[in-house]
Amino acid sequence: MKQLIETIVKPLVDYPEEVHITTEESTNRIVYKLSVHPSDMGKVIGKQGRVAKAMRTIVYSAAGSHHKKKTYVDILD
């Protein structure tokens, strides 16, 4: 999943080397925490959150077929 998120996010941003994803896993869920350069935050979120919503939809769909845990994507400030 980390690779999928990077593949989606890196072409969108001006500082692809500052894209970092950490993973927190518990018994029933996995949280992918995405951090980007502060000036790229708007590009990752998009107008009215459309880019973030589309990215989450793709990741949730891929994760549903990959493992049984609930998957979340958080975009950190």
C-alpha positions as a Markdown table, in Angstrom:
| # | Residue | x | y | z |
|---|---|---|---|---|
| 1 | Met | 0.0 | 0.0 | 0.0 |
| 2 | Lys | 2.8 | 2.4 | 0.8 |
| 3 | Gln | 4.1 | 2.0 | -2.8 |
| 4 | Leu | 0.6 | 2.7 | -4.2 |
| 5 | Ile | 0.3 | 5.9 | -2.1 |
| 6 | Glu | 3.7 | 7.0 | -3.2 |
| 7 | Thr | 2.9 | 6.3 | -6.9 |
| 8 | Ile | -0.2 | 8.5 | -6.6 |
| 9 | Val | 1.3 | 11.4 | -4.6 |
| 10 | Lys | 4.8 | 11.9 | -6.0 |
| 11 | Pro | 3.7 | 13.1 | -9.4 |
| 12 | Leu | 1.4 | 15.7 | -7.8 |
| 13 | Val | 4.0 | 17.4 | -5.6 |
| 14 | Asp | 6.9 | 19.8 | -6.2 |
| 15 | Tyr | 9.1 | 18.1 | -3.6 |
| 16 | Pro | 8.7 | 14.3 | -4.2 |
| 17 | Glu | 11.7 | 13.6 | -2.0 |
| 18 | Glu | 9.8 | 14.9 | 1.0 |
| 19 | Val | 6.9 | 12.4 | 0.7 |
| 20 | His | 7.0 | 10.2 | 3.7 |
| 21 | Ile | 4.6 | 7.4 | 4.7 |
| 22 | Thr | 4.5 | 5.7 | 8.1 |
| 23 | Thr | 2.3 | 2.8 | 9.0 |
| 24 | Glu | 0.6 | 2.1 | 12.3 |
| 25 | Glu | -1.0 | -1.3 | 12.6 |
| 26 | Ser | -3.3 | -2.7 | 15.3 |
| 27 | Thr | -5.4 | -5.8 | 15.5 |
| 28 | Asn | -8.2 | -4.5 | 13.3 |
| 29 | Arg | -6.9 | -1.6 | 11.4 |
| 30 | Ile | -4.0 | -0.1 | 9.5 |
| 31 | Val | -3.3 | 3.6 | 9.3 |
| 32 | Tyr | -1.0 | 5.1 | 6.6 |
| 33 | Lys | 0.2 | 8.5 | 7.7 |
| 34 | Leu | 1.2 | 10.7 | 4.7 |
| 35 | Ser | 3.4 | 13.7 | 5.2 |
| 36 | Val | 4.5 | 16.1 | 2.4 |
| 37 | His | 6.3 | 19.4 | 2.2 |
| 38 | Pro | 4.1 | 22.2 | 3.6 |
| 39 | Ser | 3.8 | 24.0 | 0.2 |
| 40 | Asp | 2.6 | 20.7 | -1.4 |
| 41 | Met | -0.3 | 20.2 | 1.1 |
| 42 | Gly | -2.8 | 21.9 | -1.1 |
| 43 | Lys | -1.9 | 19.8 | -4.1 |
| 44 | Val | -2.4 | 16.6 | -2.2 |
| 45 | Ile | -5.7 | 17.7 | -0.7 |
| 46 | Gly | -7.0 | 19.4 | -3.8 |
| 47 | Lys | -10.0 | 21.7 | -4.2 |
| 48 | Gln | -12.7 | 20.8 | -1.7 |
| 49 | Gly | -10.6 | 17.7 | -0.8 |
| 50 | Arg | -11.2 | 16.0 | -4.2 |
| 51 | Val | -7.7 | 14.7 | -4.7 |
| 52 | Ala | -7.5 | 13.3 | -1.1 |
| 53 | Lys | -10.9 | 11.7 | -1.5 |
| 54 | Ala | -9.9 | 10.0 | -4.8 |
| 55 | Met | -6.6 | 8.8 | -3.4 |
| 56 | Arg | -8.4 | 7.3 | -0.3 |
| 57 | Thr | -11.0 | 5.6 | -2.6 |
| 58 | Ile | -8.3 | 3.9 | -4.6 |
| 59 | Val | -6.3 | 2.8 | -1.5 |
| 60 | Tyr | -9.4 | 1.6 | 0.3 |
| 61 | Ser | -10.4 | -0.4 | -2.7 |
| 62 | Ala | -7.0 | -2.0 | -3.2 |
| 63 | Ala | -6.7 | -2.7 | 0.5 |
| 64 | Gly | -10.0 | -4.4 | 0.7 |
| 65 | Ser | -8.9 | -7.1 | -1.7 |
| 66 | His | -5.4 | -7.2 | -0.1 |
| 67 | His | -6.1 | -7.8 | 3.6 |
| 68 | Lys | -9.1 | -7.9 | 5.9 |
| 69 | Lys | -8.2 | -5.0 | 8.2 |
| 70 | Lys | -9.8 | -1.6 | 7.9 |
| 71 | Thr | -7.5 | 0.8 | 6.2 |
| 72 | Tyr | -7.1 | 4.5 | 6.7 |
| 73 | Val | -5.0 | 7.2 | 5.0 |
| 74 | Asp | -4.2 | 10.3 | 7.1 |
| 75 | Ile | -2.6 | 13.4 | 5.7 |
| 76 | Leu | -0.5 | 15.1 | 8.3 |
| 77 | Asp | 0.3 | 18.8 | 8.6 |
